Amino acid sequence: MKELVREYRFWLILAFKVVVIAASLLLAYLLRYDFKSELVPWGVFLRLLPALILIKLAVFWWQGTYRGWWRYVSIADVVDLARANLFASVAFILYVVFSHRLDGIPRSVLVLDGVICFCAMAGVRFLTRAVRENYLPLRRRGDQTAAKLLIVGAGSAGQMIAREIRQNPALGKEIVGFIDDDPDKKGGNIAGFPVLGSQEHLAEAVVRTGASEVIIAIPSATGRQMRAIVERCKALDLRFRTLPGMSDLIDGRVTVQQVRDVDLEDLLGREPTHLDGERIRAFLEGKRVLVTGAAGSIGSEICRQVARFHPRSIVLFDHAESSLFAIQNELAETFPGLHMTAVVGDVRDRTRIQGIFDEARPQVVFHAAAYKHVPMMENNPAEAANNNVRGTRVVAETSHAFSVESFVMISTDKAVNPTNVMGATKRAAELLVQALSRNSRTRFVTVRFGNVLGSAGSVVPTFKRQIAAGGPVTVTHREVTRFFMTIPEATQLVLQAGSMGRGGEIYLLDMGEPVKIVALAEELIRLSGFVPYEDIDIIFTGLRPGEKLFEELLIAGEGIKPTSHEKIMVAAAATVDLSVLLLQIEELYQLQRDMDLHGIIAKLQEIVPEFQHGNAPAPAWKKLKAV
């Protein structure tokens, strides 16, 4: 039957329109003459009817009213129908005026005909949708496999989800109501479903409706709000899912396909980042860009974000060939028109760096190449100093020599009052970049932020592997806290800060509230469907070499000032004698070549006076030699 209807759909719609047009004119005459058929001038009616059908069918065809699907009729479709009927009625009136001079034709009939025709066509469409969405689902409610669903949030996103589920019975979902904290909505009906109360009434609503699943349809929810909702759902043994955040929704359209499980980023509650797109575009569009460390977590995301702003070219530079190959292929697929070159090399190789700059002539450099793993750098201080300090010097000095417009260095909160080698080397690199900026045409800018979720060095992948293996999850200390943000947010703010700098600034990104690592582990265990300390245990292993209980973003005396962006602050520049600093870095390099690990620590403390190294380095190279 469906195939037959589909094959003859056009002719069925055409026949329906003919019937409606004829019936509308007939009803208009009967209304005009109080349903006294003997008074109706049937001769005039029969002369007008063929012309009316032809005129209206032609106008409806012109206005595209044959193409709509009645089951999905909306207000926009009704507006289109109203416009089509108005044009058709005007065309018919003009025909009657010029052909019949309105002789024997009541004016009220012409008006009534247009109104009745519009009401009939719109009414049939809405009736079709109402039957499909309300009557047909009722016939399916005997299916015990349909999941009963509560939607938390009766705003526009929740209503869109409700309408789509109602229009698609094949999804196997039955909406039983909304939960919303707006007291004005309680007890009412929205999109045909009752609002059963606020979040505090969730348990009561579950008992009343038998719901087994919740969709959290509040794209703007904060982390605190999400955690509260998730905790209620867990207590009631409800499955819970959510929509993407506001920054991920395009043009306000929400679909069931976008509903996903709640993840850690939702619970951390990072607010959407609002960028000054025009400023970043002026900074990057049409420019030659080079990204060091382009294969890393941060570097690769910088490449993705830069590519959105149509640079003239981009050079991806990294020593990790496999990861570099992966990001090159990804960018080639996502941005087919992007002029891109992947270069394998080492930031410490001055000759290699100078050759790349000479050929590519970059105008903007993002320096993301660095060793960042704290415990590993404690065991390898010589490599940390060589890569993080001397590597930065090579790239920065080459940028100065080739008159690069902007140099943006990625730093870390571990550079603030460092207690580890990695943080001390990044602070030394910050001082170098600031000192170079005072006598250079290049705008040297540093951007400092904390941990990013999903990066290669983040605790989250480690926790996920441990949970997948059945535990235990290892946390260094019960009180250890860290700042977290997402990789896309961090890199977007890096671009924004880079576009703002005049030279010499250290920009600090708003990292929000610090998060306890043990709380992070507990949430990941719960999101994985387990109970912390019961199904998956958490053990505390003690702080690793160089680790602090908490991180900072500001050194005493730096002072911060707000910028034009609410999530970016600027720290006062440190004053360091460049010639002295360069001599210290050269001495550091010599100590590195001599593999004098204790000498490296002492020299870093000389360069970075606030460096308080709490743990002596484990000389892994000596152990290797002994073996």
N, C-alpha and C positions, 0 to 999 in steps of 0.2 A: 504493500500500500504506500509506504514512504517513497519507494522508487517511482511509483506512478505519479504521486503528487509532485515530486521533484521534477520529473520529466515535463509535466504539463503545468508547472507553477505559473508561468507567465500568462497562459490562457485562462487559468483559474482566477488570477488576480484581475485580468482584463474583464472577465465576465462579472466578477464581483463589483468592479467599478461601474460597469454599465447598469447593473441592477440598482446600486446605490444612487447613481445620478437620476435614473428614471423614478425611483421611489421618492427621492427628495423633491423633485418637481411635483409629483403627484400629491405628496403630503402637504406641500406648500399651498397648492390649490385647495385641498380639502380644508386646511386650517383657515384659509382666507374666506371660504364660504361655509364655515361652521359645520363641516362634514355633511353638508346637504348636496349630495352628488347631482341632484337634478339641476342645481344652479351653476355647476361647473361648466364652462364653455369647452367641451371636449374637443371640438374642432380646432380651436386655437392651441389647446394642449398638445394634440397630435402633430400640428404643424411645427411647434417649437421643439418637441422632444428630439428629433434626429439632429438638428443643429446644436442643441445643448450637449448631446452626447459627444458629437465630433469635437466641438470646441473644448469641452472639459478634458476629454481624453488627450487631446493634443497638448493642452497646457500642463496636465499632469505628467505627460511624457517629458516635456521640456524641463519641468521642475524636478524630475528624477524620483517621483514618488513610487515608481514600480520596483525600486531596488532595495527598499528597506525590509528588514526582518521584523515581523510583528512581535515575535517572542521577546525582542530586545528593545521595544519601543521606549523612548525617553522623551523628556521635555523638548530636547532639540528636534526630535522627529515631529512633535506636535507643532512646533513653530514652523517647520518646513511645510507641513500640511496646511496650516493656516495661510501661509503665504501663497501656496499653490491654489487654494480655494479662492482667495481674494482675487488673484490674477484671472482665474477662470470665470468668476462672477462678473468682474469688470468687462472681460472680453465678451461674455454673453449679453450683458446689458447694452454694450456698444452695438452688438449685432441687432438686438431687438429695436434699438432706437433708429438705426439707419435702415433696417429692412422692413420693420412693421410700424414705425412711428409711434410705438406703444399703444396702437389702436386695440382696444379690448383686452389689454394686458395690465392687470393691477400691479402697481409699483411694489406693493407689499409682497407679492408672490416672488419677485426677483430677489428681494432681500431674504425672505424666508428660505428660499431654495439654497442660497449660499450657506446660511447658518446650519440648516438641516444636513446638507451634504458634508460639511466639515465635522459636525458632531457625530454623524454616523461613521465616517471613516476613522476618526480618532478613537471613538468608542469601541469599535470592533477590535482595533489594535490593542487597546488597553485591556479589553476583556480577554483577548488571547493570552496576553502576558499574565494577567491575574490568574487565569485557569491553570497555566503551566506552572506558575510559581507557588500557588496556594492549594489548588485542588489536586493536581497530579502528585505533588509530594505527599499529600495526606494518604493517597492510595499506597504509597511505598512505605509508610511508617510501620507496617507490619514486619518489615525487614529488620530483624534484631541486630544485624551487623552494622547498622548505621550508628556512627559515633555521635553522641549528644554533646553539643558544643556550646560553651559560654564565651561571649566576646567581652573582654575587659576594655572599655573605651567605646562610648557611643557617639564619637565624633565622626568626621567625614571618612577617615580611614576605616573605622569599624563598620560604618554603613556600607561602604563599597565592598568590603569583604562579605558582609551579610547578603548583599544583593547577588554577588557572584555565586556564593554557595547555594542560594535559593534557586538561581537560574540553572545550576548544574547538579541535578540529583545524582548523577553518576559518581560524584565525588564521595558519596557515602557518608555525608555529614548532615546532621539535623540540628539547626540552631534552636536553642531553647530560651535564649534571652541575652540581654546585655547586663553588664556590671559597670556602673559609672558613678563617680564621686559627686557629680553635680546634683544637688538636692532637687533642683527644678525638674530634672528628668525622671526621678524616681516615681514609679507607678504609672508612667506613661508608656506609649508605644512608639518605637522608632523603627522605620523600615519594616513595619509589620510585626515586630517582636517586642516583648515587654522588657522594660528596664526594671530589674529585680532588686536594685539597691546599690549601695556603695561596696567598696572592697571589704569592709567590715562584715557585710552580709553574704560574703562568698560561700561560707560553709552552709548557711541556711539555704541559699539558692541551689547548691549542689544536692542537698537532701531533697528539696522540693522537686527538682527537675531530673535528677539522676544523671547529671552531666559527668562526663569522664575526661573531658579535654577543654583546655582554655587557649584562646588566641589573645595575646596581649596586643591590642591595636592602638597603641599610644606611641607613635614614632618619636615624639618629643620627650618621652619619659627620661628623667634623670636616672643615674645609677642607683641612688637611694630609693627612688620609686620602684625601679625594676626589682631590686633586691627584696623589697617588702612584698611585692606581688608574687615573686618566685617562692618566697618562704611560705606564704599562705597556700600556694598550689602544692608545694611539697608536703606540707602538713596534712593536706586532704588527699594525698596520693593522686593528684591530677597530672596528666600530661600537659605541658605548657610549651607554647611556641609564640613567636613574635614576628613583627614586621621589621624590615630594614629601618635604620635611622633616617632622620629627615634628609641628611646629606646624600643618602643613596636613592631616595625616591625621585623619580624624574617626572616633572610636570604634574605632580600631585596624583599620579595614577597608581593605584594599589591593586594587586591581583593576588589570588590564592597562591599562585606559583611563587610569590615573593615571601610567603610565610615560611619561616625557618625556626630551627631550635634556638632557644636562648643560649648565647655564648658568653664567654668571660668579658668581652668588650662591652656588652650590654650592662653587665653588673658593675663594671668600673665607672660607667656613666660619663664618658668624655662627651662634652657638649660639641655640637657641630661647629666646625671652623669656618668662619666667614672670611674670605680672601678678597683683597683688592685686586681683582682680575686685571683691570686696566693697567695698574702699576706693574704687575708682574709681566704682563704682555709687553709693555714698553721696555722692560728689563731684558726679556729673552727673545722676543719675536725677531726673526731675521738675523739673529746673532750666531756666531760660531762658539760652541760650548764644548768644554772638556770636563769629564767627570773621572776623577781618580777613585779607585775602589769601586768601580762601576758594577762589579759582579756581587758585591756584598748586599746585605739586607737593606741598608740605608741607601747605598750608592745606586742600586738597581731601581729603587723606588724614585730616587731623584731623577734618573733617566726617564722613567715613565711620566713623571709630572712635567719635566722640561719639554718632552715631546708634544705634550698637549698644547704648548704655546708656540708651535711652529718655528723652531729655530732654523737658521740657515743650514747648519750641520751640527753633528754631535759626535765627539770622540769618546768611546768607552774604553777606559784604560784600567787594566787589572793584571795581576800575575797569575790568577786562577783561571786557566784556560777553559775548563769544562763549564764553570758557572758563567764565564764571559760569553761562551758560545750560546748558552741557554738564554741569557737576556738579549743577546743580539737577535736570535731567532724570534723571540717574543715581540720585540719592538718592530721587527720587519713585518710580522703578521698584523700587528695592531695598527701600525702607522706606515702603510706601504709607500707613502711619498717621502718618508724621512730620509735625508742624506746622512748616513751613519757609517762610522768606521770603528771596528773593534781592534784594539791594539793590546798585545800581550807585552808586559814589561814590568819593571820594578821602579818605584818612586825614588829609590836611593841611587839609581843609575843616572847621573847627571847628563852624560853624553846622550843617552837614550831619550831622556826628557827634553833636552834642548833640540834634538832632531825632530821630535813630535811637534814641539811648539813652532819650530821653523817651518814645518810643512803645513800644519793645520791652522796656525795663526789664531788661536782661540781668543775670544773677547771676554768670555766669562768662564771661570774655573771653579768647580766645586771639588774641594779636596776632602773626600770621605775615606781615603785609604788610611788604615791604622790597625794596629793590633789592639784589641779591646778586651780580651778575656783576662780578668784580674788574676786568678790563681796561676794561670799558665805564664803570665808575664812576671809573676813573682819568681817563678822558677827559671825564667829566661830574661833577666833584666837587660842583658847586652842587646838582644834583638829588639826589645821594646824601645830602648834608647835609640838604636840605629834606625828603626823604621818610623817611629812616631816623631822623633825630634829631627834627625838628619834628613829623613824623607820629606818632612814638611819644609825644611829649609831649602832643599833642592827645588821642590815645586814652587815654593813662594818666591825664591830669588829668580827663578826662570820666568815666572809671571811678571816680576818687576822688570827684568831685562827686556822682555818682549812687549812691554807696555800694555799688558792685559788690563781691560777696563775694571773688572771686578773679580776678586778672589774671595771665595766663601769657604771657611774651614769649619768642619763639623767637629765639635768638642763634646765634652761629657760632664755631668755633674760630679764625676769622680775626680775631676781636676780641681775641685774646691776643697781646700784643706786636705790634700791627699794623704792617705795612709798606705798607699800601695804604689808600686812602680808604674803601673799603667796610668794612674791618675797624675802622677808627678810628671811623666813624659808628656802627657797632653797639656798640662799647665805650662810646661816649658815651651811647647809649641805655640800656645796662646800668647805668651810673652814675646816670642819671636815675631809672630804675625803683627802684633800691636806695634812693636818697635820698628819693623820695616815700613809700616804705613805712614810714619811721620815724615819720611823722605822719599816718597814714591807717588807717582801719578796713578798707580793702581789703588783702587779702593779695597783695602784688606778688611774683611769682616769675619768675625767668629760667631758661631751660633752654638750655644751650650744647652743641652737638655739631658734628661734622664733616660731610664730604660724604655725600650719600645717592645710592645707585645708582638710576638711572632718572629723576632729577629733571631739570627743563628745563635747568639749568646744569651738569649732570654731563658729564664727558668721555666717558662711555660712548656716548650717542647720537651724538656727533661721530665717535668711532672707528667705530661701526657704519656711518655714512654713508660714511666714507672707504673702509672695506673693501668696501662694496657698489659703490663707484665704481671699484674696482680698485686703490686706494691712490694715493699713499703715505699711511701713517698718521703724523700729526704729533704729536710729544711735545716739550715745551718743553726738558727737560733729562734726561739719562740718570739722574741721582741724585734727581730730585724724588720725594717720597713724600707720600701723603695717607692720612687715616683715612677709612674707608668703612663705611656700614651701610645697610640697606634702608629704604625709606620707611615701610613698615608698622611695622618695629621702632622706628624713631625716633619716630614719632607715638604709638605705644603707650607708650613710655617718657615722652614728654611728658605724656600724661594721668596716668601714675603719679606723676611728679614734681609735677605740678600739684596732685594730691590730697594730697601730703605737706607742702607748704610752709606755713610759719607767716607768712612775709613777709620780704622782703629777701634771700632766698637766691639764689645762682646754683648751679643743679644741673648737674653734668657727667655726660654719658652715657658709659658704658664703650664706647669705639670699637674695642676690640681692638687688634690689631697694625697698624701703618702698612703701607701697600702701595705698592710702587714702581709709578709710573704706566707705565713702560716694560714691566714684567712684566704689568700689566693689559692693555696693548695686545697683547702677544705672546699672551696666553691668548685674547683675543677673536679674534685672527687664526686661531689653531689651532681654536677652537670653530666658526669659520666654514668650516673645511675647507681652510685654506691653511697654507703654511709661512712663518713670519716671515722677512723679509730675502731670501726667494727668490721666493715668489709675490706677497707683499705686503711692500713695503719700509717701514721706519720711519725717519723723518728727525727730527732734533733742531733746533728752531727758536730755542732760547734762551728764557730766562725772560721773561715778559711784564711790563709795568709793574706794580709792586706785588706781584708773586708772590714767595713764599719757597720754598726747597728743601723745607722741612718745616713742618708746622703743629704748634701746641701747644694744649693745653686748659687750661693753668693759668698765671696770671701770678705772677711771683715775689712771695712774701709773702702770697699768698692762703691757702695751706694748704688741705688737703682733709680731710674726715672722711667715713667711711662712713655709709650710711643703712641702713634696714631692707631695702632692695632691693639685691641684689648687683651690679646694673648701673648704679646711680645713686650718685654721690657729691655732696657739697655743699662749696662753697668759702666761705671766710670773707668776710663782707660788707665792702666798702670804705666808708670814712667820708668823705663829701663834704658840704660845706656846700651845702644846697639853694638858698639865696638866691644864692650866688655862681654855682652851676652854671646856674641859670635866667637870670642876667644874661649869662653866657657864651653860652648857647644863643640868646638874643635877639640878641646881637652877631653870632653865626654866621648867623642868619637875615638880618640886615641885609646882611652880606657876600654872602650868596647872592642877595639882591635886586639888589645892585650888580654881580653877576657878577664879583666880585673873587676869582679862583680861587686866587691865591697867598695872599690874605688868609684864605680858607677853610682852606687847609692849615695856616697858622700858628695859626689859632684852634683847629683840631682838635688840634694839638700842645699847645696850652695846656690844653685840656680833658682830653686823654689824654696825659700826660707820656711814657709809654712808646712813643708813636707815632713810629717812625723811618721817615720817608718817603724811600725811596731813589730815586724817580723823579719828576721834575717833571711836572705834568699837561700833557697835550697840549691846548691851548686850541681844541678843535674848533669852538666857537662863533665864534671869531675867523676861523678858516679859512673857515667857512661865509659869514661876512659879507664876506670878501675876494672870494669867488667872485661 
